[in-house]
Amino acid sequence: MNDSLIWGFSLSASGLPLLRRLLQSGEIDRLASPADGNHWGPGELQALLEANWSTSRAFVAVGACGAITRLIAPQLESKASDPAVVVLDPSGRFAIPLLGGHGAGGEALAQTLAASCQGEAVITGAAHGEGRVALDSFGQAWGWRRNNGPWDALMKAAARGEALEAQHLQGNSRWQELPGLAPGAEAATQRISVGVGADPGCRWHPPSVWLGMGCERNTSLSLLERCCDQLIAQHQIAPEAIAGLASADRKADEPALLALAKQRGWPLRCFSAERLAPVEVPNPSAVVAAELGTASVAEASALLAAGPEATLLAEKQISRAEAGEQGAATAALALAASQWAPHRGQLHLIGSGPGRLDLLTPDAKAALSQSCVWVGYGLYLDLLEPLRRPDQLRSDGQLTQERERCRQALRLACEGQTVSLVSSGDSGIYGMAGLALELWLELDPLDRPGFEVHPGISALQVAAARAGAPLMHDFCTISLSDRLTPWEVIEKRLVAAAAGDFVVALYNPRSKGRDWQLERAQQLLLSGRPASTPVVLARQLGRPEEQVTLHELGGLPIEQVDMLTLVLIGNSSSRAEDGRMVTPRGYPGAELQ
């Protein structure tokens, strides 16, 4: 099954605008349109489904549930192989996972589509209705792969309320914090486990094992297949637990290695001799060192690919050509400290806006829906709590521990998980995006998970909307916090803003430990504009305690300002009238176009 291909189609022309928006936003990958642009001809949709059913991850259909049920009925094979089917109405108000709710990810896709469309996911499964974790699907966001165990029996036992045993063997152990997944009692009738072993039962396999390989030039593909399969079987490792294939960069164009990686769906990671040579291994080779400049390929590359604190799980094994083959190969297995698959991970930088859920952007809401862990300051996560599902963890941090939160979120994403790192307002405006990106750039390019910044509504925008129209001319933002910026630099910026007659938004204006900076800023700005300049104090924006008041720069009530306040100061042409603040689009004498 192609994990990335999601088709969209509509039974009528009325659903095409919605599907085009979803295509543009990346929620679907392909849009199927009728030949005439409006109406499907006899058998056209059936032909589309028949041709793409087995190679697609999901189908997003706009139309009536009954009609779509009849349409897909001839294609149905089994829960294990069928793609997900999610039905939308033409306006995107409702997203219904019609098929493949758990195993194929239909419920998760419906929730993501609903978030993107500002609609509602209609989930009728028992696990969702009872607030339980869907045991047969929750691991996907953690970067795991599922085995072919008796999952139906497990889900039915869970629905009956039977005791379950949850066993952690390898991978990130925080999944046990999810409701109902604590270690089970002796009376458990069913077991779910997370580990790399090829054991029977219901098991999720974290990407904790990397396979390192070295080979002679033009070694046969069949030899490489036998080499890796024997090693995996010998150590009873589930193929689903293999995160990828590693080798030396001199082997990056080796046809058989490339073919093996493609065949197994493994990323191929290749390291330079300079990276490989310092790695301590139990079986260095002088012959390999003379040829490649490193004494180890299989063992050293496996250890490097498996991430920090990896250990060797299986020493190198040598396989030689049999009849009809050529070449030779070595293979070794390395075990990650937890799990390590940056190519599967995704780090979303979320701007949560001022706090009200209706001011959270659909883009940010969709990213939150896809994530298995939310990382952020506790107050900001509290405001988003109504959106969090039972299968999503939250990881609270302290207000001043931004770097620690970024490192934690990045580490989780490097492990192969989908993670949201939450800031208030816009994460790219005095938020976490910059620090997270700096740390992301410090990583080796092949150790970088996906990184996406989702804009939010900044306090500046909300304050301006509440006050009237104060930002109709050039403006700037200045933080008065000197914790990361020397006060001398901040003062230069205030002087420049005064000289340039900018509308100024002051962030972090005043706290118990910084109670004089706002008064100094007031003095500097008064040098470039009259004392009657209007000022907006906007406190607790978007929250029940919201207060927005209008003042003059000369009489600014500094004692009323704290860290939860944004101070918005007009320029020399701004004025207050009837309780509103407006900054004209042009200066007196300028011609408006």
Secondary structure, DSSP 8 states (H G I E B T S, - for coil): --TT-EEEEESSGGGHHHHHHHHHHTS-SEE---TTSS---TTHHHHHHHHHGGG-SEEEEES-HHHHHHHHGGG---TTT--EEEEE-TTSSEEEEEE-SSTT-HHHHHHHHHHHHT-EE----HHHHTT---TTTGGGGGT-EE-SS-HHHHHHHHHTT--EEEEE-SS-GGGGGSTT-S---TT-SEEEEE-SB--SSEEEE-S-EEEEEEE-TT--HHHHHHHHHHHHHHTTB-GGGEEEEEEEGGGTT-HHHHHHHHHHT--EEEE-HHHHTTS--SS--HHHHHHHSSS-SHHHHHHHHT-TT-EEEEEEEEEE--TT---EEEEEEEE-SS---TTT-EEEEEE-BTS-GGGS-HHHHHHHHH-SEEEEEHHHHHHHGGG--TT-EEEEE-TT-HHHHHHHHHHHHHTT-EEEEEESB-TTSSSSHHHHHHHHHHS-GGG--EEEEE----HHHHHHHHHEETTSS-EEEEE---SSS-HHHHHHHHHHHHHHT-EEEEES--BTTB-SHHHHHHHHHHTTS-TT-EEEEEESTTSTT-EEEEEEGGG--GGG--TTEEEEE--TT-EEETTEEE--SS-TT----
